[in-house]
Amino acid sequence: MTAVVDCQTDMNKDKRMIFVDSALSSGTVRSIITVSKDLEKYFRCFQFFSRYDEEVCASKGILNIPVLSIVLPLAWILGANVYVEELDGRFADSMNALQKEYQKIYPKAPFRTKLFVDELVENDSAQDGTALLFSGGVDSTYSLFSNRALNPRLIMIFGVPDIPISNTPFMEVVKTEYSRFAKREGLKINYIQTNALEILNKRRVDHLWWNFRGLNEGDFWNGIGFSLGQLGQVAPFSIGRFNRLVISAAIAHGIKEHNVASLPDTDEKISWASLHVEHVGCLHRYEKILRLKKLLDTKRIKFRVCWSDPEYLFKMGSMNCNKCEKCLRTIASLALAEINPNHCGFNVDDSTFDLMKILFEKKLLTQQHLRFWWNPLHKRIPDKIKADIFGSKQFFEWFKTLKLDSIAKPHKTVQSILYYTFPYSMYQLFSRIKISRILRRYLIDLVRKKYTITQPLELKREKSPLLTSSKQHTKI
């Protein structure tokens, strides 16, 4: 619900509220966030910014969109109201529709947020054109070349989980690589820098999110934050440049099958001024790679898919670690399509597919993860495998014999139940100290009785290089 009110008067009466106010200064949108006392614990700071590499000219109703795109999803799961002095009317309406859509996906969350606005304004993007959120990953690369005739402007956002703005050296490596790529393709590329994720207390927000996430296996950003959070950063920059914004599908399934922030039914409800969002490419990763095969055989395109620590990647001199689940998943798809991964930004050798085996032998992946990322690949392995890329033939022959349903780890582990069902103060304690064996066994027994868990219960965390960067995020 959006209401036109006197924000200051109503805000003073609201015990659970968030107020935002934004201004433009030298190509940077700066916002101040004010919250009620009981909500302060969910924030690390109250000054937000999004910085653009070209001149921005937009009304205050548009300038408020980037910060609202971060705080609104938090408000939805807190049941807090949001106040703003001026806002684009189409965006306000789209947020009401989006809140209702997410309520269908996560019915346990409050979703009773009211958006109070002093003045709703109309805006116009005023320029026909297309832009594409681009990360250098498989999904956005596929979306680019399947929409190549539109000559989309590429938009890359720094400040999201895989490239924190604090890591300037790695950020410059990525900018150099994809600026060259855009130049070769005859396309424009722009970079947005934001502290969007630095303003939230991630641990506390994720602790809250665990109560509402349902089938979603990821954190707050993966489950409800990243789609609106990234699209909204583009709003001020879009005015006078384009009226169509493309976001790439990361999965080939609908709401009932996979709970995640970015879906056609959610993304395409987001709008402002005369701009509309399009969610494209609802195909499995392997299908996208097959459709890109001719292009990849003739062009050396470097994918950037990895979620490892950027500092580690910078020291490696690579944009991919070649060891995490996300890298291995992409390498497997390329090899099955008979494409050499080393021609696509990876560094594969004879040990890579042995490493891949460990994912399944040690049961490091959940049922849902196997179902959505590995099972579609499993089904496409032919009876006769021709290509052998660094031992891929032997791996796929072995992989084809597996029954994936029997090798999954549980969706909710004992450790996660212990951490997230206790109050946040105890969660912090468990995260920082080693629990004694006696206390650990006592807590395990309690959880076992409450949740009737039958799998072997151990709190010992197995440190594997395969999981150090296998964060549950979705990359566009």
C-alpha positions in Angstrom: 0.0 0.0 0.0 1.2 3.5 -0.9 -0.3 6.5 1.0 0.3 10.2 0.3 0.8 11.8 3.7 2.7 14.3 5.7 5.7 12.0 6.4 7.1 13.9 9.4 3.7 13.9 11.2 3.0 10.2 10.6 6.5 9.1 11.1 6.7 10.5 14.6 3.8 8.2 15.6 5.3 5.1 14.0 7.2 2.8 16.4 8.7 0.6 13.6 9.7 2.8 10.7 12.4 3.6 8.1 12.8 7.0 6.5 15.1 7.8 3.6 16.1 11.0 1.9 18.4 11.4 -1.1 20.3 14.1 -3.0 22.6 14.2 -6.0 26.2 15.4 -5.8 28.9 15.2 -8.5 27.4 12.0 -10.2 26.8 10.3 -6.8 23.4 9.7 -5.2 23.7 10.1 -1.5 21.0 9.0 0.9 20.4 9.3 4.7 18.6 6.5 6.4 16.7 7.1 9.7 15.2 4.2 11.6 13.3 3.6 14.8 15.4 2.5 17.8 14.5 -1.2 17.6 15.6 -1.4 14.0 19.1 0.1 14.4 20.6 -3.3 15.1 19.9 -4.4 11.5 22.1 -1.6 10.1 25.9 -1.1 10.1 25.7 2.5 8.9 23.0 5.0 7.8 24.7 6.7 4.8 24.1 5.1 1.4 25.5 6.0 -2.0 25.5 4.9 -5.6 28.1 6.5 -7.9 27.8 6.7 -11.6 30.5 7.1 -14.3 28.5 9.5 -16.4 26.4 12.6 -15.7 23.0 11.9 -14.0 20.0 14.2 -14.3 16.9 12.9 -12.4 14.2 14.1 -10.1 14.3 13.4 -6.4 11.5 10.9 -6.9 14.0 8.9 -9.0 17.0 9.5 -6.8 15.2 7.8 -3.8 14.9 4.5 -5.8 18.4 3.1 -5.2 18.3 3.3 -1.4 14.7 2.1 -1.3 15.6 -0.9 -3.4 17.9 -2.0 -0.5 15.8 -1.1 2.5 12.3 -2.2 1.2 13.0 -5.9 1.2 14.3 -5.6 4.8 11.2 -3.6 5.8 9.0 -6.4 4.3 10.5 -9.1 6.5 10.6 -6.8 9.5 7.0 -5.6 9.1 8.2 -2.0 9.2 6.7 1.0 7.4 8.8 3.1 5.0 8.6 6.9 4.6 10.0 9.1 1.8 9.2 12.7 0.9 9.1 12.3 -2.9 8.9 9.2 -5.1 8.2 8.2 -8.7 4.6 7.1 -8.9 5.2 4.0 -11.1 7.9 2.8 -8.8 5.6 3.2 -5.7 2.9 1.1 -7.4 5.3 -1.5 -8.6 6.6 -2.0 -5.0 3.1 -2.7 -3.7 2.8 -5.4 -6.5 6.2 -6.8 -5.8 5.6 -7.1 -2.0 2.4 -9.1 -2.8 4.3 -11.4 -5.2 7.1 -12.1 -2.7 4.4 -12.8 0.0 3.3 -15.8 -2.2 6.8 -17.1 -2.2 7.6 -16.6 1.5 4.2 -16.8 3.3 5.8 -16.9 6.7 7.2 -13.3 6.5 5.2 -10.3 7.6 4.8 -8.4 4.3 2.6 -5.7 5.8 4.9 -2.7 5.0 3.1 0.5 4.0 5.0 3.0 1.9 4.2 6.6 2.9 5.0 9.3 0.5 4.7 13.1 0.8 4.5 13.6 -3.0 4.1 11.1 -5.8 5.6 12.4 -9.1 5.5 11.3 -12.7 8.7 10.9 -14.7 9.7 9.8 -18.2 12.8 8.0 -19.3 12.4 10.0 -22.6 14.7 7.8 -24.6 14.1 4.5 -26.4 16.9 2.0 -25.8 17.9 -1.2 -24.0 20.3 -1.8 -21.1 21.5 -5.1 -19.7 22.7 -5.9 -16.3 26.0 -7.6 -17.1 28.4 -9.5 -14.8 30.5 -11.4 -17.3 28.9 -14.7 -16.2 27.2 -17.3 -18.4 23.7 -16.0 -17.9 24.3 -12.4 -18.8 26.6 -13.3 -21.7 23.9 -15.5 -23.1 21.3 -12.7 -22.6 23.7 -10.3 -24.4 24.2 -12.4 -27.5 20.6 -13.5 -27.7 19.6 -9.8 -27.7 22.6 -8.6 -29.7 20.5 -6.9 -32.4 19.3 -4.4 -29.9 22.9 -3.2 -29.1 22.2 -3.1 -25.4 24.2 -0.9 -23.1 26.0 -3.0 -20.5 25.7 -2.1 -16.9 28.1 -3.7 -14.3 27.5 -3.0 -10.6 30.3 -3.0 -8.1 29.4 -3.4 -4.4 27.4 -6.6 -4.7 28.8 -9.7 -3.0 31.3 -10.9 -5.7 33.0 -7.5 -6.1 33.1 -5.4 -2.9 34.0 -1.8 -3.6 36.7 -2.1 -0.9 38.7 -4.3 -3.2 39.9 -1.7 -5.8 42.7 -3.7 -7.4 40.3 -6.6 -8.4 37.6 -4.1 -9.4 40.1 -2.5 -11.8 41.0 -5.9 -13.3 37.4 -6.6 -14.0 36.8 -3.2 -15.5 39.8 -3.5 -17.8 38.7 -6.9 -19.0 35.1 -6.0 -19.8 35.9 -2.5 -21.1 38.0 -4.3 -23.8 35.3 -6.8 -24.4 32.6 -4.1 -24.9 35.0 -2.2 -27.2 35.5 -5.3 -29.3 31.7 -5.8 -29.5 31.1 -2.2 -30.3 29.0 -1.7 -27.2 28.8 0.9 -24.4 29.5 -0.3 -20.9 29.0 1.7 -17.7 30.0 0.9 -14.1 28.0 1.7 -10.9 29.7 1.6 -7.5 27.5 1.3 -4.4 27.8 0.6 -0.7 24.4 -1.1 -0.8 25.4 -4.2 1.1 27.7 -2.4 3.5 24.8 -0.6 5.2 23.2 -3.8 6.4 24.2 -5.9 9.4 24.4 -9.1 7.3 24.7 -11.6 10.1 21.7 -10.2 12.0 19.6 -9.8 8.8 20.4 -13.4 7.7 19.5 -14.7 11.2 16.1 -13.0 10.8 15.7 -14.3 7.2 16.2 -17.9 8.3 12.8 -17.9 9.9 11.0 -17.0 6.6 13.1 -18.4 3.8 11.2 -21.7 3.3 12.8 -23.7 0.5 15.4 -21.0 -0.3 18.8 -22.3 0.6 20.6 -19.0 0.5 20.9 -15.8 2.5 18.7 -12.7 2.6 20.4 -11.3 -0.6 19.9 -14.5 -2.5 16.3 -15.0 -1.3 14.8 -11.6 -1.7 17.4 -8.9 -2.0 19.6 -9.1 -5.1 17.1 -8.6 -7.9 15.5 -5.3 -6.8 18.7 -4.3 -5.0 20.6 -4.3 -8.3 17.9 -3.1 -10.7 17.1 -0.2 -8.4 20.7 1.1 -8.6 20.2 1.8 -12.3 17.2 4.1 -11.9 18.9 7.5 -11.9 21.3 6.5 -14.7 18.4 5.3 -16.9 16.7 8.7 -17.2 17.4 10.1 -20.7 19.3 7.0 -21.8 17.0 3.9 -22.1 13.5 2.6 -21.2 14.1 -1.2 -21.3 16.2 -2.9 -18.7 17.1 -6.6 -19.1 18.0 -8.9 -16.2 19.2 -12.5 -16.9 17.5 -15.6 -15.6 19.7 -17.7 -13.4 17.4 -20.7 -13.2 15.0 -22.4 -15.6 12.2 -23.0 -13.1 9.2 -21.1 -11.6 8.2 -19.9 -8.2 6.8 -23.3 -7.1 10.0 -25.1 -7.8 12.7 -22.7 -6.6 12.5 -19.8 -4.1 14.9 -17.1 -5.2 14.8 -13.3 -5.5 14.9 -13.1 -9.3 12.0 -14.7 -11.2 9.9 -13.4 -14.2 6.9 -12.8 -11.9 8.9 -10.6 -9.5 11.4 -8.8 -11.8 8.9 -7.8 -14.4 6.7 -6.0 -11.8 9.6 -3.5 -11.2 9.3 -0.3 -13.1 9.8 3.5 -12.8 9.2 6.5 -15.2 8.5 4.9 -18.6 11.0 2.0 -18.1 10.1 -1.6 -17.9 12.2 -4.6 -16.8 12.4 -7.8 -18.8 13.6 -11.2 -17.3 15.1 -13.2 -20.1 16.8 -16.6 -20.7 14.9 -19.1 -18.5 17.1 -22.0 -19.6 19.5 -24.3 -17.8 23.2 -23.2 -17.9 24.2 -26.1 -20.1 21.5 -25.2 -22.7 22.8 -21.6 -22.8 26.4 -22.8 -23.3 25.2 -25.1 -26.2 23.5 -22.1 -27.8 26.7 -20.1 -27.4 28.9 -22.9 -28.7 29.5 -21.5 -32.2 30.3 -18.1 -30.8 32.6 -19.6 -28.1 34.4 -21.7 -30.8 35.3 -18.6 -32.7 35.7 -16.0 -30.0 37.8 -16.1 -26.8 35.2 -14.9 -24.3 36.3 -14.9 -20.7 33.5 -15.8 -18.3 33.6 -14.5 -14.7 31.5 -16.8 -12.6 33.4 -17.2 -9.4 32.3 -16.1 -5.9 35.7 -16.6 -4.2 37.3 -13.9 -2.2 38.4 -11.1 -4.7 41.6 -10.6 -2.8 42.5 -14.3 -3.3 41.5 -14.1 -7.0 43.6 -11.0 -7.5 46.7 -12.7 -6.0 46.0 -15.7 -8.3 45.8 -13.3 -11.3 42.5 -14.8 -12.4 38.8 -14.0 -12.3 37.9 -17.6 -11.4 39.3 -19.9 -8.8 38.6 -23.1 -10.8 37.8 -25.0 -7.5 34.5 -23.7 -6.1 31.2 -25.4 -6.9 30.2 -22.5 -9.2 33.4 -22.7 -11.2 33.2 -26.5 -11.4 29.5 -26.5 -12.4 30.4 -24.2 -15.3 33.5 -26.1 -16.3 31.5 -29.3 -16.4 28.9 -27.7 -18.7 31.6 -26.4 -21.1 33.3 -29.8 -21.2 30.1 -31.7 -21.9 29.4 -29.2 -24.8 32.9 -30.1 -26.1 34.3 -26.6 -25.4 37.7 -26.2 -23.8 37.1 -24.3 -20.5 40.7 -22.8 -20.8 39.4 -20.9 -23.8 36.7 -19.3 -21.6 38.6 -17.8 -18.7 39.3 -21.0 -16.7 42.5 -22.8 -15.8 41.6 -26.5 -16.0 44.2 -29.4 -15.7 44.2 -33.1 -15.0 43.2 -32.6 -11.4 40.0 -30.6 -12.0 37.6 -33.4 -12.7 39.0 -35.4 -9.7 38.2 -32.4 -7.6 34.7 -32.3 -9.1 34.2 -35.9 -7.9 34.7 -34.8 -4.3 31.5 -32.7 -4.5 29.5 -36.0 -4.8 31.7 -38.5 -3.0 31.6 -36.4 0.2 28.0 -35.3 -0.2 28.7 -31.6 -0.1 25.6 -30.5 -2.1 22.0 -30.3 -0.9 19.0 -32.0 -2.6 17.8 -28.7 -4.1 21.3 -27.8 -5.3 21.6 -31.1 -7.1 18.1 -30.8 -8.5 18.5 -27.4 -10.1 22.1 -27.3 -11.1 23.5 -30.8 -11.5 20.5 -33.0 -12.4 19.7 -31.2 -15.7 23.4 -31.7 -16.7 23.3 -35.4 -15.5 20.3 -36.1 -17.8 22.1 -34.7 -20.8 25.1 -37.0 -20.7 25.0 -39.1 -23.9 25.6 -42.8 -24.0 28.8 -42.3 -25.9 31.0 -39.4 -24.9 33.4 -38.3 -27.7 35.4 -35.5 -26.3 37.9 -35.9 -23.5 39.0 -32.6 -22.0 41.5 -33.1 -19.2 39.8 -36.3 -18.1 36.2 -35.1 -18.6 35.2 -38.3 -20.4 36.0 -40.6 -17.4 34.2 -38.1 -15.0 31.0 -38.0 -17.1 31.0 -41.9 -17.5 31.2 -42.1 -13.7 28.8 -39.2 -13.0 26.2 -40.8 -15.3 26.0 -43.9 -13.0 25.2 -41.8 -9.9 21.8 -41.6 -8.3 21.9 -38.0 -7.3 18.9 -38.2 -4.9 20.8 -40.5 -2.6 23.9 -38.3 -2.2 22.5 -35.0 -1.0 23.1 -33.4 2.3 20.0 -32.2 4.3 18.5 -28.8 3.5 18.7 -27.9 7.2 21.8 -29.1 8.9 22.0 -29.6 12.7 24.5 -26.7 12.9 22.2 -24.3 11.0 19.2 -25.3 13.2 21.3 -24.7 16.4 22.6 -21.4 15.2 19.4 -19.9 13.8 16.7 -21.1 16.3 18.5 -19.6 19.3 18.4 -15.9 19.9 20.9 -13.8 18.0 23.1 -13.2 21.0 23.6 -17.0 21.4 24.1 -17.3 17.6 27.0 -14.9 17.9 28.5 -16.9 20.8 28.2 -20.2 18.9 29.9 -18.6 15.9 32.9 -17.3 17.8 33.8 -20.0 20.3 34.3 -23.8 20.2 31.4 -25.5 22.1 32.5 -28.2 24.5 31.9 -31.8 23.6 29.4 -32.3 26.4 27.4 -29.1 25.6 27.6 -29.9 21.9 26.1 -33.4 22.4 23.4 -32.0 24.7 22.4 -29.4 22.1 22.4 -32.0 19.3 20.1 -34.2 21.3 17.7 -31.4 21.9 17.6 -30.5 18.2 17.2 -34.1 17.2 14.1 -34.6 19.4 12.5 -31.3 18.2 13.1 -31.8 14.5 13.1 -35.6 14.4 16.4 -35.6 12.5 17.7 -39.1 11.7 20.9 -38.4 9.8 24.2 -38.7 11.6 24.6 -35.6 13.8 27.9 -33.9 14.0 28.8 -30.2 14.4 32.3 -30.6 13.2 32.7 -28.4 10.1 34.6 -30.1 7.3 36.8 -27.5 5.6 36.8 -28.2 1.9 38.2 -25.9 -0.8 35.1 -26.8 -2.8 32.9 -24.9 -0.3 35.0 -22.0 0.7 33.4 -19.9 -2.1 30.2 -21.9 -2.7 28.0 -19.1 -1.4 24.3 -19.4 -2.1 24.0 -16.4 -4.3 22.7 -16.1 -7.8 24.7 -14.3 -10.3 23.2 -12.5 -13.2 
